[in-house]
Amino acid sequence: MKEFINKIKNRDIQLKIRPEFLDHLRTSEHKGWWVNTKGDHYTLLCWISEQFNNTTIYDIGTFRGMSALALAANPTNKVITYDIHAWPDDRILNPPSNIEFVVDDFFNNKDILKSPLIMFDVDPHDGNIERVFLNWLDENDYQGIVFFDDIHLNPAMQAMWDSINKEKYDLTDLGHYSGSGIAIYR
């Protein structure tokens, strides 16, 4: 984890286009999100995935599955993606074999707390479920890294991000225009 944190602190991050993922995407709009090497959420998630090996990564908030696809960039990792809704028409095409889709409440799975990396991006981005999630991590003494999407999307999400009392890094310049950040739990 120390090496990962040092790379984040020093912005020693080499983002690269992942053309092999384009065939998994349904629309030209989705494909356009994957071909930007600076300030792109998905290329950043690919890079983060490549910093971990032989582990299970959890993606909370599947929606179209594009974050799960990016987190699956390292084939030695397994990505388990949770959503409380099934989104069959919007999902990625022919997902890689290292992605498992789960339709359930992630709070029902305490194994998530064993993961060194959790990606968190759930609607409606009002800060409420995010606060419940933060409390759950603290109550269960989570040790690892949480990637938060949309940390600057609105005042409620900004307040949630500001309330995290952990070592954290704002990666918006490398990630999503609406805010990307990681928090270190140790």
HELIX and SHEET records of a PDB file:
HELIX    1   1 LYS A    2  LYS A    9  1                                   8    
HELIX    2   2 PRO A   19  HIS A   24  5                                   6    
HELIX    3   3 SER A   28  GLY A   32  1                                   5    
HELIX    4   4 HIS A   41  SER A   49  1                                   9    
HELIX    5   5 MET A   66  LEU A   71  1                                   6    
HELIX    6   6 PHE A  106  ASN A  108  5                                   3    
HELIX    7   7 LYS A  110  LYS A  114  5                                   5    
HELIX    8   8 ASN A  128  GLU A  139  1                                  12    
HELIX    9   9 PRO A  155  SER A  163  1                                   9    
SHEET    1   A 7 ILE A  99  VAL A 103  0                                        
SHEET    2   A 7 LYS A  78  ASP A  83  1                                        
SHEET    3   A 7 THR A  56  ILE A  60  1                                        
SHEET    4   A 7 LEU A 117  PHE A 120  1                                        
SHEET    5   A 7 GLY A 144  ASP A 149  1                                        
SHEET    6   A 7 SER A 180  TYR A 185 -1                                        
SHEET    7   A 7 GLU A 167  ASP A 170 -1                                        
END                                                                             
